[in-house]
Amino acid sequence: MLLRTYRSIIKHIFLLIFVLYTIIITSFTTNSYKNFTNNCEPEGRFQMTVHGQTRNCLVDLDCLPPAKCLTKINSCCIFPLNQSVPPIGCPKGTRQLRKTNGEWLNCSPIKPGSCPGGTLCYQDSINSEQFRCCGKDPSEGCGTGQRVLKHLNGSAILCIPGTAECPGNAICEWSFDIDRFQCCESDNGCLQNEIPMFDSEGNVINCSLITPKFCPDTAMCRFNFWTATYQCCKPNNNNLVRHHSVLKESIDQRKTFSKECPQGEIIYKLDDREDKCLSDVDCPPMARCNLLKNICCGPPGECPKPGEYPVFDEHDNIQLCSSHFTVINKCPENSKCVESVDPLSGLLTGKQICCRSPQIFECIASGLPFPNEQNPLRCELNNPITCPIDMLCQASNISGISICCSGRGKTIINSNNRKRRREFNLCPKGWQPYEDLNIFCHPTLSGSCPVIIIIKNKNIPLIACFNNDDIMELTEDGYPRRCTFDKRIPCKLGFICQPLRGTSFYKSSSIGVCCSEKRSPHAAFSSNKKSVQNIEYHSHSQDASAFFRCPSSTQIPVIRQGQNLFCELPGQNCPPGKLIHSPYNFLSQSAINAFAMMICCRKVRQSSPRCPEGMTPERSPIGYVLCELLVPDQCKTGYQCVQSRDDPEQNICCSRTRNARPNVNAQYICPNQQVLLRDGSGPRFCSPSSIQSTCPKSYSCEEAIGQPGVFVCCSIPAQPICPTGFDSSLDLRSGNPIYCSPSDLSMCPAEADCLLAENRANTFLCCVSREPGRICPQSGQHALLQPNGQPEQCSGPGAPCSKPSYTCQLSYTLHNLYVCCGPPNSAIVCADGRETFHQEFGKTVQCNPMSLYSQCPSGFECALSNIPSMHVCCRRMDAPQPGGQPLPQAQTDVPPPPYLPSPPTSFVTFRPPIEDLGCPLGWSAYEDHRGAHHFCQDTLDMTCPHGFSCAQSSVEGIFMCCRLASPIQCPHAYSTLMVNNSPKLCSIASRQISSSTLNYQQQTTTTISTLINKNNYCPNGYTCMQSSIPAVYVCCGTITLPSMSIDTGISKTITTSSNELLCSNGQIPAYLGQFIPECPPSYICSPSNRIGLNVCCHPFPIVNRRSAAIKEYSDRKEDEIENINICGTEALLALEDGKPIECNVTSECPQNYKCQPSLINTKMYCLQRFGAFGASKLFFFSHFTKICCSCFLITSNCSNSRCSSEVNLRTKEVQLN
């Protein structure tokens, strides 16, 4: 009993203790909560740290937004946010404009321009009697005067109140658009990282789009939605430093695809400064300057690896990415982030995009993807002309992508005979075989088809131009190019959009085909025009030719002027004789829809055309600008029409890149013989558009010769100079240029014109053209030249000449003298008597032996004619005669070429028509294998073929590649000194006959003073003589070397005349008095009858066959050449690494050395004459090896130096005393 009472007492005591403990703990917790709440005022609460403690503060900056510092308790407190109500009165997503005083901005719907900043005038949804200006709400759920911060993908940055998730001065607010907390910052009316500009009184500087220049140079005129005014905004560099790196990257990427650039283009930043540009030169090579926004815009590029394709976002833009972040801008699955490349230049863009591996496309309904399953042609279901004819736009197996599908590949041919015939229809698109039978024919053979029918049109729609004589423009795949009459889809230059002719199935009020008004017969029907004209239902010559198809699906036909390009034999490269080393070689194939009809086919191009190396394309919405070589003024200034690098069938506008850093090691030459200013090891570059010139005084910024777009500092000429192509007329007494006035033509000599000086403003000079005048009065006539190079003069009309075919005529060029001139239409034939190829009866085909492609038909080669400087097509030595067997081959180590049957003798080809353009008087134009001229930009254009220059044509403003028709050369039996592929001119006043013809073994040593007093403008070994052009003097070689004797092996020698330059076997060389880097076709560079001179000779002998003795002589002669003195007497030769330093007029020699021609070959070397400097300066450059060149074929000592005497005739190093 006592024990039970004790246990009951203990139990109540424990219960009492538990109740008291509970009351104490509850009271303490309640008081603490009341203290926390009361300290932050009734509507606030404390902001806690990550450890659960209150955050202490002194000012608001110590708290995290949106908390504020309550100074009476020095704690951070969070208060309820005063959110703005959603805007009302305007459509959803828009907001009404207010004035600076808070009033609504009213407008009138019938008054255009009553709402600024691109906003629209809407009827107020609350007060229907009022009209308000409503624009897109810039707050996007934030309060008035605020804007939301976004990630790279455009989504809002979400946040949790009281945390540090919002960067910078942004605060976490509730969005009425998405019902979430998002980061909002104050909107100052400018773009991200921009701030308004204020005047001296603290007011915002206003501006207008009409007069945007009111803003300073570093500012832009922006529309402030919150004040409904335009204001000047400038970059805020300090704000960039304070922002979080993630936010900076997000803003930059979000601005990349902005509305400031066209759809599909991005902004390219210029180094580390703001995206400002003034022209395309300021932008990277793959971008162009948007002059309205002064920003660089360009395509985002393509995936670098072939077969990969970029990923597109919900806005149909290529999705950008960054390798520095993994969450904000992560690529989708099955894709990776790589740096893109420019599809035209192949350069890296610096932008990273998401790329995927190739996938297979399929047509959902029927058919096969066109042109392939990996990269089909995409289309739009609501656009009727996005796919080629006979193709349907269908949805693919990839969601959201529609592709063009062909009707073949999934259809099953049943047993019906007529359907089987239709499946094997070989006629062109829109045509059907006669009686469903494939009857083969030939377009040049009449009667090969049923009467009055060649190709009969059935129910299949016909696609043709409205006018039968018009030429239809074809696409690269051989289909007619369709267009719209509203010019949304235009035609190429030279074609217009015309309505379709045919059945009503294809007639449309807005869709047509591109046709031309140029009328030209088809090449396949040209030989039998009457049969074509008699065909009743022949609708268009183009219809039968434009649809010849290649047999392989990976090939497309080659189109020339809207027609197929035909060829002869299968498997050959075509056009015949033309070989193009590129991935798009033309092969002769039999058309799939015409038996034995041989056409040229090429591979389908999978990429865009690219410019050649070192050039950039002219930008356009499609990335490049197509052009035609025969049509001028298609490209912008600074661009020219050239062949594509990867597709020779495409011509695009390209220019040398102006943004690449110039190569300091390249050769830069100032124009007009001005001196180049060097800055250290390289030239000083400059910009002609720069406000402040980087060139010092007495120097000007000039474009370097042969380097378009590269400007260097050049010395200002002391005297004014005439324009390019003219020389100044000099006063005989003072030697200065003659000044003149355009209003007084009598101030200049008779042969000069008064022209504006090239380097002086408002200064006119008397200038004489460098173009030689025509001696004979009529075009095509040639003067009879005497052995001394002068034309043969006569007494008057009717006076006899030394040759019966020449007549005495008046020459206006030779100051009204009478000269002997040949007939104007003399026959032009091969010089060596071979058969001459005639394109038409009485019309000889001229050719260029230096052309890369052969301009002559099969079996013919380009050779010299009986007219000087004119080449024609002559039958090859090894080519078979028409209808005969091949000629016997010469005994050479080269295997004979395969025998190819020659075309019939009646075969005639015609060149395509060209415009009536011509070169200046006395010049001939360049023509390619199609007879097309080569056009150029100006006289400084260096893109003409070798031997041609860019000259003004007969039409003002059009330049073309021309060369001098009558070459300037020395008289007969004299060699012409060629410098930079042009004869070196000289002055007759300073002509002195060289004594180099004397025997070298008997020549005495000449003193240095005597050499200094010599005033010969021609180098040693050459004499100034009158050329083949009157009053023009050139440097001619007068050295007569021993003639060459040939041992024929029968104890008999053949000695050629030393006065006539011939091949070693007696042949006439291809050129006389000229230097060329390589010989024309079928010629090889061989020794001549003069030691040290090589000429172009036939490998097949004409007079005598070369024997083994000749080969031994040639070997001996090559050994002797090494022992011959290169630089002549009393001269020094500079060596580098043991080899003589070669040079030309554009290169530079070491100090105290000049570029002089050699006496043993046609090269030029760096030489130095004795006496030009002191003996201590002769060997100034220690890193160059000098040799004494006074020892010529004998051993002797050089003056002012010591030359080791050797019996082997080899010169040794010079050692100074």
DANORSUL-V485717 format. One line per field, one symbol per residue. psi: psi as a letter, one per 30 degrees, with the letter a starting at -180 (. if undefined). burial: + if it has 24 or more other ideal C-beta (glycine too) atoms within 12 Angstrom, else -. Layout:
psi: ???
burial: ???
//
This chain:
psi: eeeeeeeeeeeeeeeeeeeeeeeeeeeeeeeeeeeeeeeglegllkklafgglkjllelffflkkgllkjfffhlkkklkkikklkklfllkflkkkllfgflkjllkfgjkgfklgglljlkkfejfflkljklkjfehfllkgllkklaegflkjllkkglhfklbglljlkkfefhlklkklkjgfllkglllklafggkkjlakfeifffkleglljlkjeffhlklkklkieeeeeflkeeeeeeeeeefeilffllkfllkkkjbgaliklflfefllfgllkjfefhlkkllfalkekkflklkkafgglkkllkffkfeehklllglljlkllkfefglkffkklkkllklkkkkedlakkkflfeiljllkfgjfgfllkgkkjlkafkkgkklkklglfgkkkafkeeeeeeehkgllkglklkhgkjjkakffjkffllkgkejkkbfkkkjllekfflkkkllfgglkkllkfggejlllkflljllkkblfegklffkaljllfkkklkefgffieeeeffkegjekfeefefgkllfkfglllkkjhglkjladkkflkllkgkkjilfhkkkklkkfgjkgjklklllkkfllklllkglklkklfgfljllkffklhfllkflljlkkefjffkklkllkkffkkkjffljkkklhhlkkjkjbflljllkffkekkfkakgkljlkkkgikfkklkkkkkelklllkglkkkkkfefglkklakffjffflleglljlkkfgkkhkkljkkkfkklkelekkflkkjklfgfkkklleakfkllfkffklklkjfehhhlklkklkfhkkjlkegglkkkkelkgjkjlljfgkekkgllkflljlkafkkgkkljkklegkklkgalllkkljlfkkklkkkklllfgkklkllklliklllkglklkkafggkljlaeafgkggllkflljlkafkkfkklkllkejkjlllkgkkkjkjhgkkjllkffgkkkkgfflkffgklkkleeeeefkijfklkflkjlkafkkgkklkkkgkjlklkkkjfghhkkjklkffkjllfgflklelkglkkflllkglljllagkkfkkljlkfkledkkkafeeeeeeeeeeefeffkkegakhlkkkkjhgkkjllafflkllkgkljlllffaglkljlkkkfellfffehejffkkkkkgfjjflklkkkgljkkkkfggkklkkkl.
burial: ---------------------------------------+---++++------++-+-----++++++++----+++++-+-+--++-++---+++++-----++++-------+++-++++-+------++++++++++++++-+++++++++-++++-++--+++++++++++++---+++++++++++++++++------++++----+--+---++++++++++++++++++--+---+--+++++++++++++-++---+++++----++++--+++++++++++--++++++++++++---++++++---++++++--+--++-+---+++++++++++++-++++++++----+-+---+++++-+-+++++-----++++++++++++-+--++++++------------------++++++++++---+--+-+-----+---+++++--+-+++++-+-+++++++++++++++------++--++++++++---+----++++++----+++++------+--+--++++++++++++++---++++++++++++++---+++++++-+---+++++++++++-++++++++++-++++++-++++++---++++++++-+-++---+++++++++++++++++++++--+-----+++++-++++-----+++++-------+---+++++++-+++++++++++-+++++++++++-------++++-------+---++++-+++---+++++++++++++++---+++++---++++++------+----++++++-++--++++++-----+++++-++++++----++++++++-++++++++++++++++++++++++++++---------------------+------+--+----+-++-++++++++--++++++++++++++-+++++++----++++++++++++++++++++++-++++++----++-+-+---+-----+-+--+----+-++++++++++++++++++++++++--+-+-------+-+---+++++++++++++++++--++++++++++++++++++++++-----+--++--++--+---+-+++++++++++++----++-++----++-++++++++++++++++++++------++----+++++++++++-+-++++-+-------+--+---
//
